[in-house]
Amino acid sequence: MAFTLCLNTSTIMPQPILEKIRLTAEAGYAGVELWVNDVYAFIGRGGEVRDIEKALADHGLIVPCMIATRGWAEASEFEYPHQLEETKRRLEIAARLGSPYLVCSPPYEPFDLSVTATRYRELLELGRSIGCRPTYEYISFFRGCPRLDQAWQVVQDADDPDATLVMDAFHTWNSGGTLDDVRAVPAERIAHYHIDDAAAGIPAGEQLDPDRVMVGDGVIDLKAEIQVLRDIGYDRTISLELFNKQLWEQDPGDVLRLGMERLQALLAE
């Protein structure tokens, strides 16, 4: 069962977007997970979306998912229409770049998951009209939905056939999730999978994005988690997603080549 190996560009965050695309392809990844804010920044400096489209086509990369839209769940009644407009713009950009999914982030503060589910269903209806599906994520250090089992409940409560989630090894581990939590999600409800490792010496529940480390350098039992994914029948896209500032200071080509080597070794076991 072969996975499609992709790169989330947070792994080489300081690089310009066209350079991220080039480096991703040269390191052998099949896809690149782009950030909408990087697209906005590129346009703000005089670039055009068609330049990004051309770079993707020239390098033969797919875009499995784009990140992200935030603030939609917890927005006030006054703010919510404006958040929908911004989400619409982000969905349109993702659709234009060929991405089937746009990540929808949870609230930072504690929030009613039933309201989140209702609004997520509304985003799904919006996405169908555009041709890009919103997919829900959990973030272990956000109090609005830190756990995989909570995200899965939101997906179920949305009561929509297109409702999915992005699964993330770091966030599952950091929020105290288990392999049974991974096993509980049907493969067809997993839009995409983020793979990352967690630093030794910092307990689960206390780690933040910069504490993610290269696959194989941390404490997560990634081999067991990958086996569960295979057991439930998930065999699609996986992105290496790191936010490690020490890696950002290294040669990005070297970082991506090491990441590819580690992923290939892990998935060959």
Buried (B, 14 or more C-beta within 10 A) or exposed (E): EEBBBBBBBBBBBEBEBBBBBBBBBEBBBBBBBBBBEBBEEBBEEEBEBEBBBEBBEEBEBBBBBBBBBBBBBBBEEEEBEEBBEBBBBBBBBBBBBBBBBBBBBBBBEEBEBEEBBBBBBBBBEBBBEBBBBBBBBBBBBBEBBBBBBBBBBBBEBBEBEBBBBBBBBBBBBBBBBEBEBBEEBEEEBBBBBBBBBBBEEBEBEEBEBBBBBBBBBBBBEBEEBBBBBBEBEBEBBBBBBBBBEEBBEEEBEEBBBBBBBBBEEBBEE
